[in-house]
Amino acid sequence: MTVQWRKSSRSGVGDDKVCVELGRLEQGIWVRDSKNPDGGHLSFTSAEFGALVSWIKRHPER
């Protein structure tokens, strides 16, 4: 299976060393560290990923 990865527009901004890529699949979303693409990924259903994004937006200080 070939996954098309898309780097987050917020990755690597300024001195930030955090780089995240997202891959959309029929069964959900994969997330990986773009600095270590062979290091594995996290898998989320679309609902789980939506809940994660909502939580992050509600808690920007973390």
LINWOSUL-V954338 format. One record per helix or strand. SS is the DSSP state (H for helix, E for strand). FROM is the first residue (numbers start at 1). TO is the last residue. If there is no record, write none. Layout:
BEGIN
ss | from | to
SS | FROM | TO
SS | FROM | TO
END
This chain:
BEGIN
ss | from | to
E | 5 | 7
E | 20 | 25
E | 28 | 33
H | 34 | 36
E | 42 | 44
H | 46 | 58
END
